[in-house]
Amino acid sequence: MQYLSKGHYKELEQTAIEVLRRLSQFIDINTVFVARNDKKQVEISHSFNRDYILIEEGFQIDYGDSY
């Protein structure tokens, strides 16, 4: 696996946040998020909540308890 340099990682992170914001406008929903899933645990890496907080960045849950 090739790793991104710190500068590229920040650009990717900022792009992900902007994509989530625009996606939430396009489909008119409150919450959009990106999660990391390693089949053991699920972690919310980025989230966008428009009117109320449904899920926050950093939230983690066991894979078996997620759906």
mmCIF file of the N, C-alpha and C atoms, coordinates in Angstrom:
data_MODEL
# 
_entry.id   MODEL 
# 
loop_
_atom_site.group_PDB 
_atom_site.id 
_atom_site.type_symbol 
_atom_site.label_atom_id 
_atom_site.label_alt_id 
_atom_site.label_comp_id 
_atom_site.label_asym_id 
_atom_site.label_entity_id 
_atom_site.label_seq_id 
_atom_site.pdbx_PDB_ins_code 
_atom_site.Cartn_x 
_atom_site.Cartn_y 
_atom_site.Cartn_z 
_atom_site.occupancy 
_atom_site.B_iso_or_equiv 
_atom_site.pdbx_formal_charge 
_atom_site.auth_seq_id 
_atom_site.auth_comp_id 
_atom_site.auth_asym_id 
_atom_site.auth_atom_id 
_atom_site.pdbx_PDB_model_num 
ATOM 1   N N  . MET A 1 1  ? 0.841   -1.179 0.000  1.00 0.00 ? 1  MET A N  1 
ATOM 2   C CA . MET A 1 1  ? 0.000   0.000  0.000  1.00 0.00 ? 1  MET A CA 1 
ATOM 3   C C  . MET A 1 1  ? 0.883   1.239  0.000  1.00 0.00 ? 1  MET A C  1 
ATOM 4   N N  . GLN A 1 2  ? 0.545   2.189  -0.815 1.00 0.00 ? 2  GLN A N  1 
ATOM 5   C CA . GLN A 1 2  ? 1.308   3.425  -0.891 1.00 0.00 ? 2  GLN A CA 1 
ATOM 6   C C  . GLN A 1 2  ? 0.669   4.455  0.039  1.00 0.00 ? 2  GLN A C  1 
ATOM 7   N N  . TYR A 1 3  ? 1.495   5.089  0.857  1.00 0.00 ? 3  TYR A N  1 
ATOM 8   C CA . TYR A 1 3  ? 0.996   6.077  1.800  1.00 0.00 ? 3  TYR A CA 1 
ATOM 9   C C  . TYR A 1 3  ? 1.119   7.480  1.222  1.00 0.00 ? 3  TYR A C  1 
ATOM 10  N N  . LEU A 1 4  ? 0.210   8.340  1.618  1.00 0.00 ? 4  LEU A N  1 
ATOM 11  C CA . LEU A 1 4  ? 0.220   9.723  1.158  1.00 0.00 ? 4  LEU A CA 1 
ATOM 12  C C  . LEU A 1 4  ? 1.112   10.560 2.059  1.00 0.00 ? 4  LEU A C  1 
ATOM 13  N N  . SER A 1 5  ? 1.744   11.570 1.489  1.00 0.00 ? 5  SER A N  1 
ATOM 14  C CA . SER A 1 5  ? 2.505   12.498 2.316  1.00 0.00 ? 5  SER A CA 1 
ATOM 15  C C  . SER A 1 5  ? 1.517   13.322 3.136  1.00 0.00 ? 5  SER A C  1 
ATOM 16  N N  . LYS A 1 6  ? 2.020   13.956 4.178  1.00 0.00 ? 6  LYS A N  1 
ATOM 17  C CA . LYS A 1 6  ? 1.146   14.719 5.066  1.00 0.00 ? 6  LYS A CA 1 
ATOM 18  C C  . LYS A 1 6  ? 0.353   15.788 4.309  1.00 0.00 ? 6  LYS A C  1 
ATOM 19  N N  . GLY A 1 7  ? 0.995   16.478 3.371  1.00 0.00 ? 7  GLY A N  1 
ATOM 20  C CA . GLY A 1 7  ? 0.302   17.503 2.593  1.00 0.00 ? 7  GLY A CA 1 
ATOM 21  C C  . GLY A 1 7  ? -0.804  16.924 1.735  1.00 0.00 ? 7  GLY A C  1 
ATOM 22  N N  . HIS A 1 8  ? -0.536  15.791 1.117  1.00 0.00 ? 8  HIS A N  1 
ATOM 23  C CA . HIS A 1 8  ? -1.553  15.149 0.290  1.00 0.00 ? 8  HIS A CA 1 
ATOM 24  C C  . HIS A 1 8  ? -2.690  14.603 1.145  1.00 0.00 ? 8  HIS A C  1 
ATOM 25  N N  . TYR A 1 9  ? -2.365  14.109 2.333  1.00 0.00 ? 9  TYR A N  1 
ATOM 26  C CA . TYR A 1 9  ? -3.407  13.605 3.224  1.00 0.00 ? 9  TYR A CA 1 
ATOM 27  C C  . TYR A 1 9  ? -4.362  14.728 3.597  1.00 0.00 ? 9  TYR A C  1 
ATOM 28  N N  . LYS A 1 10 ? -3.836  15.897 3.920  1.00 0.00 ? 10 LYS A N  1 
ATOM 29  C CA . LYS A 1 10 ? -4.687  17.036 4.288  1.00 0.00 ? 10 LYS A CA 1 
ATOM 30  C C  . LYS A 1 10 ? -5.576  17.444 3.118  1.00 0.00 ? 10 LYS A C  1 
ATOM 31  N N  . GLU A 1 11 ? -5.027  17.434 1.907  1.00 0.00 ? 11 GLU A N  1 
ATOM 32  C CA . GLU A 1 11 ? -5.832  17.763 0.732  1.00 0.00 ? 11 GLU A CA 1 
ATOM 33  C C  . GLU A 1 11 ? -6.951  16.744 0.546  1.00 0.00 ? 11 GLU A C  1 
ATOM 34  N N  . LEU A 1 12 ? -6.642  15.476 0.731  1.00 0.00 ? 12 LEU A N  1 
ATOM 35  C CA . LEU A 1 12 ? -7.649  14.426 0.608  1.00 0.00 ? 12 LEU A CA 1 
ATOM 36  C C  . LEU A 1 12 ? -8.724  14.587 1.680  1.00 0.00 ? 12 LEU A C  1 
ATOM 37  N N  . GLU A 1 13 ? -8.300  14.895 2.894  1.00 0.00 ? 13 GLU A N  1 
ATOM 38  C CA . GLU A 1 13 ? -9.245  15.088 3.997  1.00 0.00 ? 13 GLU A CA 1 
ATOM 39  C C  . GLU A 1 13 ? -10.175 16.268 3.715  1.00 0.00 ? 13 GLU A C  1 
ATOM 40  N N  . GLN A 1 14 ? -9.628  17.375 3.256  1.00 0.00 ? 14 GLN A N  1 
ATOM 41  C CA . GLN A 1 14 ? -10.444 18.548 2.942  1.00 0.00 ? 14 GLN A CA 1 
ATOM 42  C C  . GLN A 1 14 ? -11.395 18.259 1.785  1.00 0.00 ? 14 GLN A C  1 
ATOM 43  N N  . THR A 1 15 ? -10.935 17.511 0.818  1.00 0.00 ? 15 THR A N  1 
ATOM 44  C CA . THR A 1 15 ? -11.785 17.136 -0.309 1.00 0.00 ? 15 THR A CA 1 
ATOM 45  C C  . THR A 1 15 ? -12.933 16.256 0.156  1.00 0.00 ? 15 THR A C  1 
ATOM 46  N N  . ALA A 1 16 ? -12.659 15.301 1.039  1.00 0.00 ? 16 ALA A N  1 
ATOM 47  C CA . ALA A 1 16 ? -13.709 14.421 1.563  1.00 0.00 ? 16 ALA A CA 1 
ATOM 48  C C  . ALA A 1 16 ? -14.781 15.223 2.288  1.00 0.00 ? 16 ALA A C  1 
ATOM 49  N N  . ILE A 1 17 ? -14.372 16.189 3.078  1.00 0.00 ? 17 ILE A N  1 
ATOM 50  C CA . ILE A 1 17 ? -15.327 17.027 3.804  1.00 0.00 ? 17 ILE A CA 1 
ATOM 51  C C  . ILE A 1 17 ? -16.207 17.800 2.825  1.00 0.00 ? 17 ILE A C  1 
ATOM 52  N N  . GLU A 1 18 ? -15.606 18.363 1.789  1.00 0.00 ? 18 GLU A N  1 
ATOM 53  C CA . GLU A 1 18 ? -16.367 19.125 0.792  1.00 0.00 ? 18 GLU A CA 1 
ATOM 54  C C  . GLU A 1 18 ? -17.310 18.220 0.005  1.00 0.00 ? 18 GLU A C  1 
ATOM 55  N N  . VAL A 1 19 ? -16.869 17.028 -0.346 1.00 0.00 ? 19 VAL A N  1 
ATOM 56  C CA . VAL A 1 19 ? -17.732 16.078 -1.060 1.00 0.00 ? 19 VAL A CA 1 
ATOM 57  C C  . VAL A 1 19 ? -18.939 15.723 -0.202 1.00 0.00 ? 19 VAL A C  1 
ATOM 58  N N  . LEU A 1 20 ? -18.733 15.472 1.080  1.00 0.00 ? 20 LEU A N  1 
ATOM 59  C CA . LEU A 1 20 ? -19.854 15.151 1.968  1.00 0.00 ? 20 LEU A CA 1 
ATOM 60  C C  . LEU A 1 20 ? -20.840 16.309 2.049  1.00 0.00 ? 20 LEU A C  1 
ATOM 61  N N  . ARG A 1 21 ? -20.330 17.522 2.169  1.00 0.00 ? 21 ARG A N  1 
ATOM 62  C CA . ARG A 1 21 ? -21.205 18.694 2.256  1.00 0.00 ? 21 ARG A CA 1 
ATOM 63  C C  . ARG A 1 21 ? -22.044 18.833 0.982  1.00 0.00 ? 21 ARG A C  1 
ATOM 64  N N  . ARG A 1 22 ? -21.405 18.712 -0.158 1.00 0.00 ? 22 ARG A N  1 
ATOM 65  C CA . ARG A 1 22 ? -22.133 18.852 -1.425 1.00 0.00 ? 22 ARG A CA 1 
ATOM 66  C C  . ARG A 1 22 ? -23.115 17.710 -1.648 1.00 0.00 ? 22 ARG A C  1 
ATOM 67  N N  . LEU A 1 23 ? -22.712 16.505 -1.289 1.00 0.00 ? 23 LEU A N  1 
ATOM 68  C CA . LEU A 1 23 ? -23.607 15.355 -1.434 1.00 0.00 ? 23 LEU A CA 1 
ATOM 69  C C  . LEU A 1 23 ? -24.859 15.540 -0.591 1.00 0.00 ? 23 LEU A C  1 
ATOM 70  N N  . SER A 1 24 ? -24.697 16.051 0.623  1.00 0.00 ? 24 SER A N  1 
ATOM 71  C CA . SER A 1 24 ? -25.861 16.263 1.488  1.00 0.00 ? 24 SER A CA 1 
ATOM 72  C C  . SER A 1 24 ? -26.815 17.297 0.892  1.00 0.00 ? 24 SER A C  1 
ATOM 73  N N  . GLN A 1 25 ? -26.296 18.276 0.162  1.00 0.00 ? 25 GLN A N  1 
ATOM 74  C CA . GLN A 1 25 ? -27.149 19.266 -0.493 1.00 0.00 ? 25 GLN A CA 1 
ATOM 75  C C  . GLN A 1 25 ? -27.855 18.665 -1.701 1.00 0.00 ? 25 GLN A C  1 
ATOM 76  N N  . PHE A 1 26 ? -27.131 17.885 -2.458 1.00 0.00 ? 26 PHE A N  1 
ATOM 77  C CA . PHE A 1 26 ? -27.661 17.307 -3.686 1.00 0.00 ? 26 PHE A CA 1 
ATOM 78  C C  . PHE A 1 26 ? -28.821 16.356 -3.408 1.00 0.00 ? 26 PHE A C  1 
ATOM 79  N N  . ILE A 1 27 ? -28.695 15.523 -2.380 1.00 0.00 ? 27 ILE A N  1 
ATOM 80  C CA . ILE A 1 27 ? -29.753 14.555 -2.095 1.00 0.00 ? 27 ILE A CA 1 
ATOM 81  C C  . ILE A 1 27 ? -30.623 14.981 -0.914 1.00 0.00 ? 27 ILE A C  1 
ATOM 82  N N  . ASP A 1 28 ? -30.413 16.213 -0.417 1.00 0.00 ? 28 ASP A N  1 
ATOM 83  C CA . ASP A 1 28 ? -31.251 16.812 0.624  1.00 0.00 ? 28 ASP A CA 1 
ATOM 84  C C  . ASP A 1 28 ? -31.441 15.899 1.831  1.00 0.00 ? 28 ASP A C  1 
ATOM 85  N N  . ILE A 1 29 ? -30.331 15.559 2.457  1.00 0.00 ? 29 ILE A N  1 
ATOM 86  C CA . ILE A 1 29 ? -30.373 14.753 3.674  1.00 0.00 ? 29 ILE A CA 1 
ATOM 87  C C  . ILE A 1 29 ? -29.629 15.479 4.786  1.00 0.00 ? 29 ILE A C  1 
ATOM 88  N N  . ASN A 1 30 ? -29.842 15.053 6.012  1.00 0.00 ? 30 ASN A N  1 
ATOM 89  C CA . ASN A 1 30 ? -29.184 15.669 7.147  1.00 0.00 ? 30 ASN A CA 1 
ATOM 90  C C  . ASN A 1 30 ? -27.759 15.175 7.331  1.00 0.00 ? 30 ASN A C  1 
ATOM 91  N N  . THR A 1 31 ? -27.545 13.870 7.232  1.00 0.00 ? 31 THR A N  1 
ATOM 92  C CA . THR A 1 31 ? -26.256 13.300 7.615  1.00 0.00 ? 31 THR A CA 1 
ATOM 93  C C  . THR A 1 31 ? -25.655 12.435 6.518  1.00 0.00 ? 31 THR A C  1 
ATOM 94  N N  . VAL A 1 32 ? -24.362 12.677 6.272  1.00 0.00 ? 32 VAL A N  1 
ATOM 95  C CA . VAL A 1 32 ? -23.566 11.871 5.352  1.00 0.00 ? 32 VAL A CA 1 
ATOM 96  C C  . VAL A 1 32 ? -22.250 11.596 6.067  1.00 0.00 ? 32 VAL A C  1 
ATOM 97  N N  . PHE A 1 33 ? -21.711 10.379 5.923  1.00 0.00 ? 33 PHE A N  1 
ATOM 98  C CA . PHE A 1 33 ? -20.441 10.094 6.589  1.00 0.00 ? 33 PHE A CA 1 
ATOM 99  C C  . PHE A 1 33 ? -19.609 9.103  5.799  1.00 0.00 ? 33 PHE A C  1 
ATOM 100 N N  . VAL A 1 34 ? -18.307 9.102  6.104  1.00 0.00 ? 34 VAL A N  1 
ATOM 101 C CA . VAL A 1 34 ? -17.353 8.137  5.565  1.00 0.00 ? 34 VAL A CA 1 
ATOM 102 C C  . VAL A 1 34 ? -16.823 7.348  6.749  1.00 0.00 ? 34 VAL A C  1 
ATOM 103 N N  . ALA A 1 35 ? -16.823 6.028  6.614  1.00 0.00 ? 35 ALA A N  1 
ATOM 104 C CA . ALA A 1 35 ? -16.374 5.175  7.713  1.00 0.00 ? 35 ALA A CA 1 
ATOM 105 C C  . ALA A 1 35 ? -15.260 4.248  7.259  1.00 0.00 ? 35 ALA A C  1 
ATOM 106 N N  . ARG A 1 36 ? -14.367 3.940  8.182  1.00 0.00 ? 36 ARG A N  1 
ATOM 107 C CA . ARG A 1 36 ? -13.340 2.921  7.955  1.00 0.00 ? 36 ARG A CA 1 
ATOM 108 C C  . ARG A 1 36 ? -13.847 1.629  8.566  1.00 0.00 ? 36 ARG A C  1 
ATOM 109 N N  . ASN A 1 37 ? -13.686 0.536  7.823  1.00 0.00 ? 37 ASN A N  1 
ATOM 110 C CA . ASN A 1 37 ? -14.210 -0.756 8.265  1.00 0.00 ? 37 ASN A CA 1 
ATOM 111 C C  . ASN A 1 37 ? -13.128 -1.803 8.051  1.00 0.00 ? 37 ASN A C  1 
ATOM 112 N N  . ASP A 1 38 ? -12.648 -2.402 9.144  1.00 0.00 ? 38 ASP A N  1 
ATOM 113 C CA . ASP A 1 38 ? -11.620 -3.433 9.012  1.00 0.00 ? 38 ASP A CA 1 
ATOM 114 C C  . ASP A 1 38 ? -12.153 -4.820 9.381  1.00 0.00 ? 38 ASP A C  1 
ATOM 115 N N  . LYS A 1 39 ? -13.475 -4.965 9.358  1.00 0.00 ? 39 LYS A N  1 
ATOM 116 C CA . LYS A 1 39 ? -14.178 -6.217 9.694  1.00 0.00 ? 39 LYS A CA 1 
ATOM 117 C C  . LYS A 1 39 ? -14.083 -6.564 11.184 1.00 0.00 ? 39 LYS A C  1 
ATOM 118 N N  . LYS A 1 40 ? -13.446 -5.693 11.966 1.00 0.00 ? 40 LYS A N  1 
ATOM 119 C CA . LYS A 1 40 ? -13.414 -5.840 13.419 1.00 0.00 ? 40 LYS A CA 1 
ATOM 120 C C  . LYS A 1 40 ? -14.088 -4.645 14.077 1.00 0.00 ? 40 LYS A C  1 
ATOM 121 N N  . GLN A 1 41 ? -13.818 -3.483 13.500 1.00 0.00 ? 41 GLN A N  1 
ATOM 122 C CA . GLN A 1 41 ? -14.347 -2.251 14.054 1.00 0.00 ? 41 GLN A CA 1 
ATOM 123 C C  . GLN A 1 41 ? -14.697 -1.295 12.919 1.00 0.00 ? 41 GLN A C  1 
ATOM 124 N N  . VAL A 1 42 ? -15.693 -0.456 13.166 1.00 0.00 ? 42 VAL A N  1 
ATOM 125 C CA . VAL A 1 42 ? -16.091 0.584  12.220 1.00 0.00 ? 42 VAL A CA 1 
ATOM 126 C C  . VAL A 1 42 ? -15.831 1.925  12.903 1.00 0.00 ? 42 VAL A C  1 
ATOM 127 N N  . GLU A 1 43 ? -15.134 2.812  12.200 1.00 0.00 ? 43 GLU A N  1 
ATOM 128 C CA . GLU A 1 43 ? -14.830 4.132  12.744 1.00 0.00 ? 43 GLU A CA 1 
ATOM 129 C C  . GLU A 1 43 ? -15.269 5.199  11.752 1.00 0.00 ? 43 GLU A C  1 
ATOM 130 N N  . ILE A 1 44 ? -16.007 6.187  12.230 1.00 0.00 ? 44 ILE A N  1 
ATOM 131 C CA . ILE A 1 44 ? -16.441 7.300  11.394 1.00 0.00 ? 44 ILE A CA 1 
ATOM 132 C C  . ILE A 1 44 ? -15.261 8.259  11.243 1.00 0.00 ? 44 ILE A C  1 
ATOM 133 N N  . SER A 1 45 ? -14.750 8.377  10.017 1.00 0.00 ? 45 SER A N  1 
ATOM 134 C CA . SER A 1 45 ? -13.592 9.244  9.796  1.00 0.00 ? 45 SER A CA 1 
ATOM 135 C C  . SER A 1 45 ? -14.010 10.674 9.453  1.00 0.00 ? 45 SER A C  1 
ATOM 136 N N  . HIS A 1 46 ? -15.124 10.835 8.767  1.00 0.00 ? 46 HIS A N  1 
ATOM 137 C CA . HIS A 1 46 ? -15.646 12.163 8.429  1.00 0.00 ? 46 HIS A CA 1 
ATOM 138 C C  . HIS A 1 46 ? -17.163 12.104 8.456  1.00 0.00 ? 46 HIS A C  1 
ATOM 139 N N  . SER A 1 47 ? -17.777 13.184 8.929  1.00 0.00 ? 47 SER A N  1 
ATOM 140 C CA . SER A 1 47 ? -19.239 13.248 8.899  1.00 0.00 ? 47 SER A CA 1 
ATOM 141 C C  . SER A 1 47 ? -19.682 14.683 8.650  1.00 0.00 ? 47 SER A C  1 
ATOM 142 N N  . PHE A 1 48 ? -20.858 14.810 8.062  1.00 0.00 ? 48 PHE A N  1 
ATOM 143 C CA . PHE A 1 48 ? -21.486 16.109 7.865  1.00 0.00 ? 48 PHE A CA 1 
ATOM 144 C C  . PHE A 1 48 ? -22.913 15.981 8.349  1.00 0.00 ? 48 PHE A C  1 
ATOM 145 N N  . ASN A 1 49 ? -23.282 16.806 9.324  1.00 0.00 ? 49 ASN A N  1 
ATOM 146 C CA . ASN A 1 49 ? -24.634 16.829 9.879  1.00 0.00 ? 49 ASN A CA 1 
ATOM 147 C C  . ASN A 1 49 ? -25.188 18.234 9.660  1.00 0.00 ? 49 ASN A C  1 
ATOM 148 N N  . ARG A 1 50 ? -26.257 18.358 8.893  1.00 0.00 ? 50 ARG A N  1 
ATOM 149 C CA . ARG A 1 50 ? -26.783 19.675 8.537  1.00 0.00 ? 50 ARG A CA 1 
ATOM 150 C C  . ARG A 1 50 ? -27.550 20.342 9.685  1.00 0.00 ? 50 ARG A C  1 
ATOM 151 N N  . ASP A 1 51 ? -28.658 19.790 10.100 1.00 0.00 ? 51 ASP A N  1 
ATOM 152 C CA . ASP A 1 51 ? -29.533 20.446 11.070 1.00 0.00 ? 51 ASP A CA 1 
ATOM 153 C C  . ASP A 1 51 ? -29.364 19.938 12.495 1.00 0.00 ? 51 ASP A C  1 
ATOM 154 N N  . TYR A 1 52 ? -29.014 18.698 12.647 1.00 0.00 ? 52 TYR A N  1 
ATOM 155 C CA . TYR A 1 52 ? -28.806 18.124 13.977 1.00 0.00 ? 52 TYR A CA 1 
ATOM 156 C C  . TYR A 1 52 ? -27.772 17.010 13.873 1.00 0.00 ? 52 TYR A C  1 
ATOM 157 N N  . ILE A 1 53 ? -27.081 16.778 14.976 1.00 0.00 ? 53 ILE A N  1 
ATOM 158 C CA . ILE A 1 53 ? -26.003 15.787 14.982 1.00 0.00 ? 53 ILE A CA 1 
ATOM 159 C C  . ILE A 1 53 ? -26.583 14.396 15.149 1.00 0.00 ? 53 ILE A C  1 
ATOM 160 N N  . LEU A 1 54 ? -26.357 13.575 14.154 1.00 0.00 ? 54 LEU A N  1 
ATOM 161 C CA . LEU A 1 54 ? -26.779 12.181 14.187 1.00 0.00 ? 54 LEU A CA 1 
ATOM 162 C C  . LEU A 1 54 ? -25.593 11.269 14.481 1.00 0.00 ? 54 LEU A C  1 
ATOM 163 N N  . ILE A 1 55 ? -24.454 11.576 13.879 1.00 0.00 ? 55 ILE A N  1 
ATOM 164 C CA . ILE A 1 55 ? -23.242 10.793 14.100 1.00 0.00 ? 55 ILE A CA 1 
ATOM 165 C C  . ILE A 1 55 ? -22.041 11.729 14.021 1.00 0.00 ? 55 ILE A C  1 
ATOM 166 N N  . GLU A 1 56 ? -21.055 11.495 14.892 1.00 0.00 ? 56 GLU A N  1 
ATOM 167 C CA . GLU A 1 56 ? -19.899 12.375 14.957 1.00 0.00 ? 56 GLU A CA 1 
ATOM 168 C C  . GLU A 1 56 ? -18.637 11.676 14.476 1.00 0.00 ? 56 GLU A C  1 
ATOM 169 N N  . GLU A 1 57 ? -17.706 12.469 13.979 1.00 0.00 ? 57 GLU A N  1 
ATOM 170 C CA . GLU A 1 57 ? -16.403 11.944 13.590 1.00 0.00 ? 57 GLU A CA 1 
ATOM 171 C C  . GLU A 1 57 ? -15.729 11.323 14.807 1.00 0.00 ? 57 GLU A C  1 
ATOM 172 N N  . GLY A 1 58 ? -15.064 10.206 14.583 1.00 0.00 ? 58 GLY A N  1 
ATOM 173 C CA . GLY A 1 58 ? -14.368 9.527  15.665 1.00 0.00 ? 58 GLY A CA 1 
ATOM 174 C C  . GLY A 1 58 ? -15.188 8.443  16.341 1.00 0.00 ? 58 GLY A C  1 
ATOM 175 N N  . PHE A 1 59 ? -16.495 8.408  16.087 1.00 0.00 ? 59 PHE A N  1 
ATOM 176 C CA . PHE A 1 59 ? -17.343 7.365  16.678 1.00 0.00 ? 59 PHE A CA 1 
ATOM 177 C C  . PHE A 1 59 ? -16.852 5.997  16.223 1.00 0.00 ? 59 PHE A C  1 
ATOM 178 N N  . GLN A 1 60 ? -16.763 5.050  17.166 1.00 0.00 ? 60 GLN A N  1 
ATOM 179 C CA . GLN A 1 60 ? -16.327 3.689  16.854 1.00 0.00 ? 60 GLN A CA 1 
ATOM 180 C C  . GLN A 1 60 ? -17.317 2.688  17.422 1.00 0.00 ? 60 GLN A C  1 
ATOM 181 N N  . ILE A 1 61 ? -17.462 1.581  16.711 1.00 0.00 ? 61 ILE A N  1 
ATOM 182 C CA . ILE A 1 61 ? -18.348 0.510  17.154 1.00 0.00 ? 61 ILE A CA 1 
ATOM 183 C C  . ILE A 1 61 ? -17.789 -0.810 16.625 1.00 0.00 ? 61 ILE A C  1 
ATOM 184 N N  . ASP A 1 62 ? -18.029 -1.879 17.346 1.00 0.00 ? 62 ASP A N  1 
ATOM 185 C CA . ASP A 1 62 ? -17.611 -3.193 16.865 1.00 0.00 ? 62 ASP A CA 1 
ATOM 186 C C  . ASP A 1 62 ? -18.339 -3.515 15.573 1.00 0.00 ? 62 ASP A C  1 
ATOM 187 N N  . TYR A 1 63 ? -17.635 -4.146 14.660 1.00 0.00 ? 63 TYR A N  1 
ATOM 188 C CA . TYR A 1 63 ? -18.194 -4.471 13.350 1.00 0.00 ? 63 TYR A CA 1 
ATOM 189 C C  . TYR A 1 63 ? -19.493 -5.269 13.485 1.00 0.00 ? 63 TYR A C  1 
ATOM 190 N N  . GLY A 1 64 ? -19.516 -6.239 14.384 1.00 0.00 ? 64 GLY A N  1 
ATOM 191 C CA . GLY A 1 64 ? -20.699 -7.078 14.567 1.00 0.00 ? 64 GLY A CA 1 
ATOM 192 C C  . GLY A 1 64 ? -21.912 -6.324 15.081 1.00 0.00 ? 64 GLY A C  1 
ATOM 193 N N  . ASP A 1 65 ? -21.688 -5.181 15.715 1.00 0.00 ? 65 ASP A N  1 
ATOM 194 C CA . ASP A 1 65 ? -22.790 -4.378 16.249 1.00 0.00 ? 65 ASP A CA 1 
ATOM 195 C C  . ASP A 1 65 ? -23.249 -3.289 15.283 1.00 0.00 ? 65 ASP A C  1 
ATOM 196 N N  . SER A 1 66 ? -22.561 -3.154 14.164 1.00 0.00 ? 66 SER A N  1 
ATOM 197 C CA . SER A 1 66 ? -22.933 -2.127 13.185 1.00 0.00 ? 66 SER A CA 1 
ATOM 198 C C  . SER A 1 66 ? -23.897 -2.708 12.163 1.00 0.00 ? 66 SER A C  1 
ATOM 199 N N  . TYR A 1 67 ? -24.632 -1.836 11.526 1.00 0.00 ? 67 TYR A N  1 
ATOM 200 C CA . TYR A 1 67 ? -25.539 -2.255 10.453 1.00 0.00 ? 67 TYR A CA 1 
ATOM 201 C C  . TYR A 1 67 ? -25.756 -1.126 9.493  1.00 0.00 ? 67 TYR A C  1 
# 
